[in-house]
């Protein structure tokens, strides 16, 4: 074991990953944790969706064990947790991946039907509520501490026209996570949130590298490994004094003001002499950003509204 692995302390830790299937973010998170030595409990309501996750974890220092559970059903989650307790398997961490919004659910606020409103909130908030609650109760019963990582979106930090229900649900998830951090901190449970930007997953529907360079400060969309690495950090002992925080993993997209042009100057600056003095003939975004290797699951750019992995 390397010094870094010892410092992270992930070896043999039991981590529940809710929404682990599908070959996207959940798969990447599960594989990353297993490589760090954790024993991953891969939870998804679709057994076939877990095949890619099991394949991704082959040869890892830790293990990945599949469990078919509908995390949006309280009875199923509680039955799963009870079975774990009977087997004396106490979890150390939880990652909630479940979320997203389908194209047919996009609508103006005045046109959003109640069934769409409820479905989006169920997927993006209720699942995290139930799994977090079940996880915390399990730890309370065992008098153990642990760590929770929730997957939200930068949509929670901004306005999202035609996607108000999604942004609202993710904003509520951030608020819930912060409250959990306060309530459960004295019991040794840390809770943090990842606010993801647009991430390349197998469910991607389009790719436009030039557009990405214009709108994202780092010049590219994210890869599933970017989310996985952040989740690993937050679960590990490297983040032992971190709780109640929101980490945006978005290439800087959430901090870029809408009034900046391609050269990072306000579009209102029309003084060409000033632009020439600052940039000469070189534009700020003229090159490409460094990027990690494309995911083995595919290099396509994710649609921002379907970046999450649904269970």
Secondary structure, 3 states (H helix, E strand, C coil): CCHHHHHHCCCCCEEEEECCCCCCHHHHHHHHHHHCCCEEEEEECCHHHHHHHHHHCCCCCCEEEEEECCCCCHHHHHHHHHHHHHCCCCCCEEEECCCCCCHHHCCCHHHCCHHHHHHHHHHHHHHHHHHHHHHHHHHHHHCCCEEEEEEEEHHHHCCCCCCHHHHHHHHHHHHHHHHHHHHHHCCCEEEEEEEECCEECCCCCECCHHHHHHHCCCCCCEEHHHHHHHHHHHHCHHHCCCCCCEEEECCCHHHCCCCECCCCCECCCCCHHHHHHHHCCCCCCCCCCCCCCCCCCCCCECCCCCCCCCC
